[in-house]
């Protein structure tokens, strides 16, 4: 099953199409797998950050968001923004991050809630719903339109990208970050139903 999902994702990337009558960018099953993968990878990174020596997660470092927790907070804010777009409502944010971040344990509780929302949302999706276009306004005021599938892929890709920032910051501790790669998730969850 997961090998077919890998092939489907590779094919959709290699052969993109703008025609709405073509096959879905991803299937509902792939959407469910990606939401669960993101949830799994977030748990690994939050657990690893929590295990660092006291003060390391919030220690200012050379990075776009200055520390690990503020980087994870950025991911959380972006997840909320795209959730609002998917629900067709205003997100209420004026920036892509908040000036301050909550303590790691509170941020983790919030992240678990939004991850659970994406998993539940993906569980309800059908193929045609993934192709539905969603109109939205970006933080900078630009108007946009993407399909629900494209939004989900963006959310997963964005979160993975910034988890990579956090992984890089681990080496400045120095510490080894967890491995959050999709193939590892697929191997570890090969028997799990999606």
Legacy VTK file of the C-alpha trace (Angstrom):
# vtk DataFile Version 3.0
C-alpha trace
ASCII
DATASET POLYDATA
POINTS 194 float
0.000 0.000 0.000
2.697 2.519 0.982
4.783 1.659 -2.088
1.784 2.618 -4.241
1.461 5.898 -2.326
5.144 6.644 -2.914
4.757 5.970 -6.633
1.598 8.088 -6.787
3.294 11.034 -5.092
6.340 10.734 -7.370
4.103 10.535 -10.452
2.058 13.558 -9.413
5.228 15.589 -8.916
6.786 14.411 -12.181
3.585 14.862 -14.213
1.672 17.835 -12.749
-1.511 18.973 -14.411
-3.670 22.070 -14.150
-6.688 20.457 -15.770
-9.415 19.878 -13.170
-10.773 16.943 -15.179
-7.511 15.040 -14.782
-6.799 12.646 -11.925
-6.408 14.120 -8.458
-3.009 15.541 -7.539
-3.092 13.063 -4.650
-5.684 10.585 -3.512
-7.674 10.879 -0.314
-5.629 7.951 1.012
-2.368 9.813 0.311
-3.788 12.926 2.011
-4.579 10.873 5.124
-1.091 9.361 5.109
0.548 12.795 4.784
-1.480 14.276 7.660
-0.481 11.329 9.854
3.146 11.587 8.761
3.206 15.259 9.745
1.688 14.439 13.137
4.293 11.693 13.697
7.218 13.909 12.661
6.020 16.774 14.857
5.848 14.439 17.855
9.427 13.281 17.239
10.810 16.803 16.976
8.877 18.143 19.980
9.931 15.133 22.095
13.569 15.616 21.078
13.505 19.363 21.806
11.951 18.668 25.220
14.806 16.267 26.044
17.529 18.863 25.414
19.363 20.340 28.403
17.454 23.175 30.066
17.626 26.444 28.152
18.855 24.969 24.858
15.430 25.055 23.154
15.069 28.800 23.753
18.719 29.772 23.505
19.179 32.443 20.852
21.060 31.095 17.849
21.893 32.181 14.318
18.623 31.300 12.648
15.666 33.022 11.057
13.452 32.584 14.133
16.267 32.901 16.712
15.547 29.660 18.610
14.010 26.223 18.308
10.722 26.974 20.064
10.066 30.128 18.039
10.724 28.135 14.855
8.205 25.503 15.960
5.798 28.334 16.832
6.093 29.592 13.244
5.017 26.162 11.990
2.059 26.236 14.363
0.960 29.712 13.206
1.185 28.692 9.543
-0.839 25.536 10.265
-3.545 27.746 11.806
-3.508 30.145 8.857
-4.009 27.347 6.325
-6.654 25.708 8.513
-8.587 28.983 8.352
-8.178 29.106 4.564
-9.492 25.542 4.283
-12.468 26.479 6.458
-13.124 29.644 4.445
-12.643 32.055 7.340
-10.264 34.825 8.355
-7.219 33.654 10.280
-6.677 36.844 12.244
-2.882 36.906 11.924
-0.950 39.966 10.763
2.391 38.103 10.503
3.735 34.609 9.861
4.811 34.274 13.483
3.965 35.853 16.796
6.422 38.228 18.495
6.762 35.830 21.430
6.205 32.108 21.720
4.535 30.086 24.465
6.548 27.661 26.603
7.414 24.444 24.750
4.914 22.278 26.653
2.051 24.679 25.900
3.096 24.954 22.245
3.173 21.158 22.039
-0.414 20.955 23.374
-1.506 23.484 20.764
0.409 21.711 17.991
-1.204 18.392 18.914
-4.633 20.012 18.565
-3.943 21.413 15.096
-2.293 18.153 13.989
-5.399 16.275 15.184
-7.535 18.708 13.178
-5.564 18.003 9.983
-5.799 14.242 10.563
-9.579 14.442 11.171
-9.993 16.788 8.191
-8.077 14.437 5.911
-10.128 11.464 7.153
-13.294 13.135 5.803
-11.888 14.000 2.375
-12.903 12.441 -0.906
-11.035 12.687 -4.202
-13.311 15.391 -5.629
-12.988 17.487 -2.449
-9.203 17.468 -2.835
-9.655 19.108 -6.238
-11.871 21.905 -4.894
-10.284 25.325 -5.281
-9.941 27.491 -2.197
-9.591 31.255 -2.453
-7.621 33.035 0.255
-5.695 36.154 1.153
-2.065 35.809 2.158
-0.541 37.700 5.094
0.926 40.306 2.715
-2.501 40.955 1.173
-2.026 39.003 -2.046
-4.994 36.959 -3.211
-4.456 33.297 -3.971
-6.216 30.155 -5.053
-5.107 26.571 -4.555
-6.817 23.214 -4.455
-7.284 21.532 -1.098
-4.664 18.956 -2.185
-2.162 21.707 -3.000
-2.803 23.363 0.355
-2.227 20.104 2.223
0.986 19.453 0.299
2.118 22.994 1.082
1.382 22.593 4.803
3.318 19.307 4.966
6.204 20.665 2.874
6.388 23.896 4.881
6.413 22.095 8.225
9.059 19.646 7.019
11.204 22.536 5.785
11.159 24.319 9.140
11.600 21.119 11.150
14.835 21.026 9.174
15.734 24.422 10.654
15.200 22.957 14.133
17.249 19.878 13.232
20.106 22.148 12.169
19.910 23.991 15.489
20.392 20.654 17.287
23.923 20.494 15.889
24.664 23.853 17.504
23.848 22.400 20.964
25.549 19.922 20.010
22.969 17.137 19.850
21.633 14.758 17.241
18.134 15.540 15.906
15.553 12.832 15.314
15.093 11.369 11.858
11.729 12.579 10.578
11.982 11.483 6.947
8.891 10.154 5.173
10.536 6.785 4.311
11.218 6.229 8.035
7.569 6.956 8.841
6.402 4.608 6.091
8.710 1.833 7.319
7.688 2.266 10.951
3.994 2.421 10.107
3.838 -0.167 7.322
1.050 -2.122 9.015
-0.990 0.881 10.088
-4.337 1.465 8.415
-4.781 4.851 6.780
LINES 1 195
194 0 1 2 3 4 5 6 7 8 9 10 11 12 13 14 15 16 17 18 19 20 21 22 23 24 25 26 27 28 29 30 31 32 33 34 35 36 37 38 39 40 41 42 43 44 45 46 47 48 49 50 51 52 53 54 55 56 57 58 59 60 61 62 63 64 65 66 67 68 69 70 71 72 73 74 75 76 77 78 79 80 81 82 83 84 85 86 87 88 89 90 91 92 93 94 95 96 97 98 99 100 101 102 103 104 105 106 107 108 109 110 111 112 113 114 115 116 117 118 119 120 121 122 123 124 125 126 127 128 129 130 131 132 133 134 135 136 137 138 139 140 141 142 143 144 145 146 147 148 149 150 151 152 153 154 155 156 157 158 159 160 161 162 163 164 165 166 167 168 169 170 171 172 173 174 175 176 177 178 179 180 181 182 183 184 185 186 187 188 189 190 191 192 193
